[in-house]
Amino acid sequence: MLKIIIQGNPVSVNNYLGITKFGRKYLTKRAREYKKKVEEICPEMDLLTSELTVSIKYYFGDKRVRDIDNFSKVIFDSFSGIVWKDDRQITKLILEKFYDKENPRTEVEII
């Protein structure tokens, strides 16, 4: 089992991709910063290549209404090529939402 904790409020897919006036998608500045943060905190290791069970606990700093599924894509993309080879390896996903005003974070457990 591997546990990775990402400090700060989770980033939604709605803040992850931007679209140019020509219809091309790009990573927003916030997304690039988040991916860099993930790269910095992830341990150096061989990429996981087997089927994976992933548990993600989101701890938000406030109680605004959020769709929990909008946050997974950012995690999947950020971990691809760093922790696992590709997010297609995930065969079971557990998502949970909590509130922690003092310490917003994302806890990812890979089994």
Z-matrix of the N, CA and C atoms (Angstrom, degrees):
N
C 1 1.460
C 2 1.535 1 109.07
N 3 1.310 2 115.23 1 140.93
C 4 1.457 3 122.59 2 178.33
C 5 1.523 4 107.78 3 -126.16
N 6 1.337 5 116.77 4 131.09
C 7 1.466 6 120.96 5 178.81
C 8 1.524 7 108.54 6 -121.06
N 9 1.332 8 114.86 7 128.77
C 10 1.458 9 121.41 8 179.26
C 11 1.518 10 108.29 9 -126.24
N 12 1.323 11 116.93 10 130.97
C 13 1.463 12 121.89 11 -179.82
C 14 1.527 13 108.45 12 -114.27
N 15 1.326 14 115.19 13 125.68
C 16 1.462 15 122.11 14 179.05
C 17 1.521 16 107.49 15 -109.71
N 18 1.313 17 117.42 16 114.18
C 19 1.459 18 122.22 17 -177.22
C 20 1.529 19 111.44 18 -74.15
N 21 1.330 20 116.19 19 149.77
C 22 1.457 21 122.58 20 177.89
C 23 1.517 22 111.55 21 99.36
N 24 1.321 23 116.10 22 166.12
C 25 1.454 24 120.86 23 179.68
C 26 1.527 25 110.34 24 -62.62
N 27 1.330 26 117.36 25 136.47
C 28 1.459 27 120.66 26 176.75
C 29 1.525 28 111.37 27 -59.67
N 30 1.335 29 115.76 28 153.46
C 31 1.459 30 122.27 29 -179.53
C 32 1.522 31 109.36 30 -102.17
N 33 1.316 32 116.17 31 129.73
C 34 1.462 33 122.42 32 179.40
C 35 1.517 34 110.66 33 -82.78
N 36 1.326 35 115.49 34 152.19
C 37 1.465 36 120.48 35 175.38
C 38 1.535 37 110.03 36 -59.61
N 39 1.328 38 117.52 37 -25.76
C 40 1.465 39 121.67 38 178.28
C 41 1.528 40 111.98 39 -65.32
N 42 1.339 41 117.00 40 -23.19
C 43 1.459 42 121.71 41 177.42
C 44 1.515 43 111.31 42 -105.44
N 45 1.309 44 116.98 43 10.33
C 46 1.452 45 122.24 44 -171.67
C 47 1.525 46 112.59 45 -98.29
N 48 1.311 47 116.49 46 -45.02
C 49 1.452 48 120.58 47 -178.59
C 50 1.524 49 111.20 48 -112.16
N 51 1.309 50 116.10 49 137.11
C 52 1.454 51 122.14 50 172.07
C 53 1.520 52 108.00 51 -110.35
N 54 1.302 53 116.29 52 162.15
C 55 1.460 54 120.90 53 179.17
C 56 1.523 55 107.92 54 -129.95
N 57 1.327 56 115.34 55 128.95
C 58 1.459 57 120.05 56 178.60
C 59 1.527 58 109.41 57 -74.15
N 60 1.325 59 116.79 58 169.89
C 61 1.466 60 119.95 59 178.35
C 62 1.520 61 112.03 60 -66.76
N 63 1.342 62 115.95 61 -12.79
C 64 1.463 63 120.79 62 177.48
C 65 1.526 64 112.18 63 -96.25
N 66 1.356 65 116.43 64 3.60
C 67 1.457 66 120.85 65 176.22
C 68 1.520 67 115.44 66 88.49
N 69 1.321 68 117.98 67 5.76
C 70 1.472 69 120.58 68 179.00
C 71 1.524 70 109.56 69 -84.05
N 72 1.329 71 116.13 70 138.34
C 73 1.463 72 121.12 71 178.73
C 74 1.524 73 110.11 72 -89.20
N 75 1.317 74 115.85 73 148.15
C 76 1.457 75 121.53 74 176.76
C 77 1.519 76 109.30 75 -148.80
N 78 1.333 77 116.98 76 157.84
C 79 1.457 78 121.49 77 175.76
C 80 1.523 79 108.96 78 -77.41
N 81 1.314 80 116.29 79 132.80
C 82 1.457 81 120.46 80 177.61
C 83 1.532 82 109.75 81 -73.28
N 84 1.308 83 115.92 82 166.97
C 85 1.459 84 120.89 83 178.36
C 86 1.526 85 109.92 84 -59.69
N 87 1.312 86 116.34 85 -41.69
C 88 1.470 87 120.79 86 179.44
C 89 1.529 88 110.67 87 -61.67
N 90 1.321 89 117.36 88 -39.92
C 91 1.466 90 121.59 89 179.18
C 92 1.527 91 110.85 90 -66.84
N 93 1.317 92 116.71 91 -42.65
C 94 1.471 93 120.05 92 179.19
C 95 1.531 94 110.64 93 -62.64
N 96 1.334 95 116.83 94 -40.79
C 97 1.461 96 121.08 95 178.45
C 98 1.526 97 111.05 96 -64.79
N 99 1.329 98 116.42 97 -39.71
C 100 1.456 99 121.10 98 179.87
C 101 1.528 100 110.33 99 -65.76
N 102 1.324 101 117.06 100 -45.94
C 103 1.460 102 120.63 101 179.12
C 104 1.534 103 110.52 102 -61.21
N 105 1.321 104 117.16 103 -39.21
C 106 1.458 105 120.97 104 178.49
C 107 1.532 106 110.21 105 -64.02
N 108 1.331 107 116.66 106 -41.54
C 109 1.464 108 121.26 107 177.98
C 110 1.527 109 110.05 108 -60.27
N 111 1.332 110 116.61 109 -43.87
C 112 1.464 111 121.06 110 179.24
C 113 1.524 112 110.40 111 -62.23
N 114 1.318 113 116.95 112 -44.75
C 115 1.471 114 120.87 113 178.98
C 116 1.526 115 111.22 114 -59.17
N 117 1.325 116 117.05 115 -38.07
C 118 1.462 117 121.08 116 -177.78
C 119 1.523 118 112.77 117 -70.96
N 120 1.335 119 117.65 118 -33.84
C 121 1.465 120 119.32 119 -175.84
C 122 1.522 121 114.06 120 -92.76
N 123 1.311 122 117.77 121 -16.48
C 124 1.464 123 120.29 122 -178.60
C 125 1.525 124 109.86 123 -73.56
N 126 1.322 125 115.66 124 136.00
C 127 1.464 126 118.20 125 178.89
C 128 1.523 127 111.00 126 -68.94
N 129 1.326 128 115.08 127 149.39
C 130 1.465 129 118.21 128 175.28
C 131 1.513 130 107.21 129 -73.66
N 132 1.316 131 115.52 130 125.05
C 133 1.454 132 120.70 131 -175.38
C 134 1.520 133 109.33 132 -159.77
N 135 1.314 134 115.59 133 166.18
C 136 1.460 135 119.74 134 172.07
C 137 1.515 136 108.23 135 -69.83
N 138 1.324 137 117.06 136 143.43
C 139 1.455 138 120.62 137 178.82
C 140 1.517 139 110.50 138 -62.99
N 141 1.326 140 115.98 139 137.22
C 142 1.461 141 120.98 140 174.49
C 143 1.524 142 107.72 141 -72.27
N 144 1.324 143 116.81 142 133.79
C 145 1.456 144 120.21 143 -176.05
C 146 1.524 145 113.36 144 -123.21
N 147 1.326 146 118.04 145 -5.04
C 148 1.465 147 120.77 146 -178.60
C 149 1.530 148 110.58 147 -90.42
N 150 1.328 149 115.89 148 178.01
C 151 1.465 150 120.07 149 174.43
C 152 1.523 151 108.22 150 -66.11
N 153 1.333 152 115.72 151 144.44
C 154 1.460 153 120.13 152 -173.05
C 155 1.525 154 112.41 153 -128.49
N 156 1.313 155 114.52 154 147.28
C 157 1.460 156 122.14 155 166.17
C 158 1.522 157 105.82 156 -107.91
N 159 1.321 158 116.20 157 129.38
C 160 1.461 159 120.76 158 -176.93
C 161 1.528 160 109.06 159 -124.55
N 162 1.320 161 115.47 160 129.22
C 163 1.461 162 122.30 161 175.47
C 164 1.525 163 107.78 162 -114.01
N 165 1.325 164 116.16 163 125.28
C 166 1.463 165 120.50 164 -179.45
C 167 1.528 166 108.50 165 -122.15
N 168 1.330 167 115.52 166 125.19
C 169 1.466 168 121.98 167 176.22
C 170 1.525 169 107.53 168 -113.84
N 171 1.321 170 114.84 169 118.18
C 172 1.460 171 121.12 170 178.74
C 173 1.529 172 108.57 171 -97.75
N 174 1.314 173 116.55 172 125.84
C 175 1.460 174 122.43 173 175.96
C 176 1.525 175 106.93 174 -113.45
N 177 1.321 176 116.24 175 104.57
C 178 1.461 177 121.91 176 -177.82
C 179 1.528 178 110.44 177 -89.43
N 180 1.323 179 115.51 178 150.44
C 181 1.457 180 121.52 179 -178.53
C 182 1.517 181 114.01 180 -81.81
N 183 1.323 182 117.81 181 -8.77
C 184 1.466 183 121.66 182 177.58
C 185 1.529 184 108.59 183 -149.00
N 186 1.317 185 116.47 184 174.18
C 187 1.466 186 120.92 185 -174.05
C 188 1.527 187 113.24 186 -104.12
N 189 1.342 188 117.23 187 30.70
C 190 1.460 189 118.85 188 174.14
C 191 1.521 190 110.06 189 -60.91
N 192 1.303 191 116.90 190 153.78
C 193 1.456 192 121.60 191 179.11
C 194 1.527 193 109.33 192 -72.12
N 195 1.332 194 116.24 193 127.68
C 196 1.472 195 121.24 194 -179.22
C 197 1.515 196 109.35 195 -140.58
N 198 1.322 197 116.22 196 143.00
C 199 1.452 198 121.58 197 171.70
C 200 1.519 199 107.51 198 -86.41
N 201 1.298 200 116.15 199 114.08
C 202 1.467 201 121.43 200 -173.95
C 203 1.527 202 112.49 201 -59.24
N 204 1.313 203 117.53 202 -30.78
C 205 1.466 204 120.02 203 -177.47
C 206 1.529 205 112.93 204 -72.61
N 207 1.322 206 118.54 205 -14.06
C 208 1.468 207 121.21 206 179.73
C 209 1.523 208 113.04 207 -75.20
N 210 1.319 209 117.64 208 -5.88
C 211 1.459 210 120.69 209 -174.97
C 212 1.531 211 113.03 210 -103.45
N 213 1.317 212 117.17 211 -16.16
C 214 1.467 213 121.06 212 -175.52
C 215 1.524 214 112.87 213 -68.37
N 216 1.316 215 118.26 214 -40.45
C 217 1.472 216 121.95 215 -176.65
C 218 1.527 217 111.17 216 -56.88
N 219 1.304 218 116.56 217 -39.69
C 220 1.462 219 120.90 218 -179.40
C 221 1.531 220 109.98 219 -63.54
N 222 1.329 221 116.55 220 -43.80
C 223 1.460 222 121.04 221 177.91
C 224 1.529 223 109.96 222 -63.14
N 225 1.338 224 116.24 223 -49.05
C 226 1.466 225 120.30 224 -178.17
C 227 1.519 226 111.42 225 -56.44
N 228 1.309 227 116.79 226 -49.36
C 229 1.461 228 120.81 227 -178.43
C 230 1.529 229 111.99 228 -66.48
N 231 1.317 230 116.60 229 -37.04
C 232 1.461 231 120.28 230 -179.00
C 233 1.525 232 111.92 231 -68.70
N 234 1.325 233 117.61 232 -33.58
C 235 1.460 234 121.95 233 -178.05
C 236 1.531 235 112.43 234 -84.53
N 237 1.339 236 117.25 235 -20.92
C 238 1.471 237 119.98 236 -178.51
C 239 1.526 238 110.29 237 -63.98
N 240 1.320 239 115.55 238 128.29
C 241 1.456 240 121.21 239 -178.73
C 242 1.511 241 114.05 240 82.09
N 243 1.328 242 117.59 241 -4.38
C 244 1.465 243 121.80 242 179.00
C 245 1.529 244 110.00 243 -116.87
N 246 1.324 245 116.13 244 -47.96
C 247 1.462 246 122.06 245 -179.13
C 248 1.532 247 110.19 246 -107.85
N 249 1.331 248 115.71 247 -50.74
C 250 1.457 249 120.42 248 176.93
C 251 1.513 250 109.71 249 -121.11
N 252 1.322 251 114.65 250 162.05
C 253 1.465 252 119.20 251 -178.04
C 254 1.521 253 110.45 252 -67.25
N 255 1.342 254 116.73 253 -48.63
C 256 1.459 255 121.36 254 -177.89
C 257 1.523 256 108.71 255 -153.88
N 258 1.321 257 117.11 256 147.25
C 259 1.468 258 119.07 257 -177.99
C 260 1.533 259 113.30 258 -70.79
N 261 1.331 260 118.03 259 -5.51
C 262 1.467 261 120.58 260 174.06
C 263 1.523 262 111.07 261 -66.98
N 264 1.316 263 117.22 262 -14.73
C 265 1.456 264 121.91 263 178.78
C 266 1.522 265 112.59 264 -72.19
N 267 1.315 266 117.45 265 -17.24
C 268 1.463 267 121.10 266 -176.83
C 269 1.526 268 108.85 267 -74.97
N 270 1.335 269 115.20 268 118.87
C 271 1.464 270 120.29 269 179.74
C 272 1.516 271 112.27 270 -106.92
N 273 1.324 272 116.11 271 -17.62
C 274 1.465 273 120.41 272 177.34
C 275 1.524 274 108.17 273 -142.19
N 276 1.321 275 115.94 274 133.47
C 277 1.461 276 121.80 275 -177.24
C 278 1.522 277 109.10 276 -131.16
N 279 1.325 278 115.67 277 128.42
C 280 1.460 279 122.24 278 177.73
C 281 1.525 280 107.36 279 -118.51
N 282 1.338 281 116.57 280 121.61
C 283 1.469 282 121.70 281 179.91
C 284 1.522 283 109.37 282 -116.66
N 285 1.331 284 116.10 283 135.98
C 286 1.459 285 121.24 284 176.88
C 287 1.521 286 108.72 285 -138.78
N 288 1.338 287 115.13 286 148.02
C 289 1.464 288 121.13 287 -178.19
C 290 1.530 289 108.91 288 -123.41
N 291 1.338 290 114.93 289 131.63
C 292 1.454 291 122.25 290 178.94
C 293 1.530 292 108.67 291 -136.27
N 294 1.320 293 115.76 292 174.77
C 295 1.460 294 121.25 293 177.36
C 296 1.523 295 109.05 294 -127.29
N 297 1.316 296 116.06 295 133.94
C 298 1.455 297 122.33 296 176.68
C 299 1.522 298 107.19 297 -149.09
N 300 1.313 299 115.04 298 92.70
C 301 1.467 300 120.95 299 -176.07
C 302 1.529 301 112.08 300 -58.77
N 303 1.312 302 116.46 301 -35.71
C 304 1.461 303 121.17 302 -176.41
C 305 1.526 304 113.53 303 -79.94
N 306 1.339 305 117.69 304 -26.16
C 307 1.458 306 119.75 305 -173.94
C 308 1.540 307 111.27 306 -145.92
N 309 1.354 308 117.70 307 69.01
C 310 1.467 309 118.68 308 177.50
C 311 1.530 310 109.79 309 -65.78
N 312 1.344 311 115.48 310 140.87
C 313 1.467 312 119.39 311 -175.10
C 314 1.518 313 109.79 312 -168.68
N 315 1.316 314 115.14 313 172.91
C 316 1.455 315 123.09 314 172.71
C 317 1.521 316 106.81 315 -126.44
N 318 1.316 317 116.20 316 126.98
C 319 1.463 318 121.47 317 177.41
C 320 1.513 319 108.09 318 -110.11
N 321 1.303 320 116.84 319 121.04
C 322 1.458 321 122.64 320 -178.93
C 323 1.522 322 108.50 321 -114.85
N 324 1.333 323 115.96 322 122.57
C 325 1.465 324 121.32 323 175.13
C 326 1.522 325 107.90 324 -113.92
N 327 1.312 326 115.61 325 129.50
C 328 1.452 327 122.10 326 179.76
C 329 1.520 328 107.95 327 -114.26
N 330 1.314 329 114.72 328 123.74
C 331 1.466 330 120.56 329 -174.63
C 332 1.515 331 109.05 330 -113.58
